[in-house]
Amino acid sequence: RERSMTETAKAAFIEELNAALGAAVVTGEDIPAPFRHDWSGLPPVLPIALIRPRETDEVATALRIANRHGVTIVPQGGLTGLAGGAQPVAGGAVLSLDRMSGIEEIDPVMASITVKAGTPLEVVQKAADEAGLFLGIDLGARGSCQIGGNLATNAGGNRVIRYGMAREHVLGLEVVLPDGTVVTSLNKLIKNNAGYDLKQLFIGSEGTLGIITRVVLRLQAKPLTVNTVFCGCRDFPAVLDLLKGARARLGPALSAFEVMWPSFYDFMTGKLSELRRPLGRPHGVYVLLEQSGFDPEADSGRLEAVMAEMLEAGIVEDAVLASSERETRDLWAVRDSVSEYGKLMGPITAFDVGLQTDRMADVIAGIEAAYQARWPGAILLVYGHIGDSNLHLVANVPAAGDHQPHDDITDLVLGAVRAAGGTVSAEHGIGLLKKKYLHFTRSDAELALMARLKVALDPGNILNTGKVFTL
């Protein structure tokens, strides 16, 4: 929401910012276009100032000044969020962490890495790899998203089934509170029960309670083998049997279980000539399964044995096992083709929902039927990380052009998710786009407690004002 500020008040705020932070402050039309919007599809907003600090003290200074003047500060990371959490607010300023980037320390004994919050995820992954370790967080936007934003949204991604959501990787944080107080707790200990676990307040809070500036992440042993197989199953019950069988036979070596409905698989492989169809004939549902382990002599044979059993039992109708890094990339390219939506469809309405896995097929069938009845011939692509109960849906009504019925589509999809006892956001957060649907998933008591936390930590309501919920 826009705060009312006179031009005099705005000038006073900017003058104090400039005096304190100098070259870290940009105003007016000098603010580059990328900082005026995130990936949510919302129209660009010109903030009254862009602040690009290099150190935690500068973040603290910016927040103290904003508090004095009652100006909203919107934290920005890699701007890859899809819910509008980093979208500028009219009449407010944005604070980008893009200059607060770098690896501070890798501790091979504690298996931890300490980084600045603006460090791109891929940079952290590579640093861990070069140290002979492994970071379990992985997203398609790895080259652009920043680790601070990953934690602020409690990002999920491709390997949650084995390694968990972003919060499972965090040992310690440094956070700047809305009043400028710096809380430094760069803990490396896995076991630390000394009072409240304060870092959990900020992980997943979408920048509404504090700005994460430095992070200590827990690393894993680097897998010695990674094997990938692309499967075609008759129907969704067969997919559930495959999931149960893979979990039972592979255990923690099962590191990814990505599922694609024919709507997604046929559309993407049909529209993108560079995508190779892994399987020769159509199937009811497609699964990309990844195994990672530590026994080079036995791992591939173990996966082959599992797939032979699944084929013999009729659970899997056909499968192709990657035999090289190139083939692995080709198989993952089908699932990762989501970055091409804009080129193929134009404006979309995207969903990130959580559903009990055994109810997914029925819920999706109901949504598809209602969607086609309302908008005959419209596009609805379905895929997800169902091993962790997360589904994505992408909708487009070609006849509507640039004027997509976003609200009507959202009411239809999230209404069905609510009726099934699911969540309106599995891994992308609430931001602006899902704010009015938060009560579909959270009780009145939960929402009231969230509001009490917000008021306690940000009584001036200056940090990411209006995101997640409105006070």
Salt bridges, closest charged atoms under 4 A:
GLU7 OE2 - LYS10 NZ 3.48
GLU16 OE2 - ARG68 NH2 2.40
GLU16 OE1 - HIS69 NE2 2.72
GLU29 OE1 - ARG36 NH2 3.33
ASP98 OD2 - ARG52 NH2 2.55
GLU104 OE1 - ARG214 NH2 3.06
GLU105 OE1 - LYS188 NZ 2.71
ASP107 OD2 - LYS188 NZ 3.02
ASP129 OD1 - LYS222 NZ 2.87
ASP138 OD1 - ARG142 NE 2.72
ASP138 OD2 - ARG159 NH1 2.92
GLU174 OE2 - ARG214 NH1 2.96
ASP197 OD1 - LYS199 NZ 2.80
ASP235 OD2 - ARG234 NE 3.46
ASP241 OD1 - LYS244 NZ 3.58
GLU258 OE1 - ARG335 NE 2.74
GLU258 OE2 - HIS385 ND1 2.88
ASP266 OD1 - ARG277 NH1 3.79
GLU290 OE1 - ARG159 NE 2.87
ASP299 OD1 - ARG302 NH1 2.97
GLU309 OE2 - ARG249 NH1 2.40
GLU317 OE1 - HIS283 ND1 2.77
ASP330 OD2 - ARG276 NH1 2.76
GLU340 OE1 - LYS343 NZ 3.05
ASP352 OD2 - HIS428 ND1 3.89
ASP352 OD2 - LYS434 NZ 3.72
ASP408 OD2 - ARG374 NH2 3.24
GLU427 OE2 - HIS385 NE2 3.04
GLU427 OE2 - HIS392 NE2 2.96
GLU427 OE2 - HIS428 NE2 3.96
GLU446 OE2 - ARG442 NH1 3.39
ASP458 OD2 - LYS454 NZ 2.72
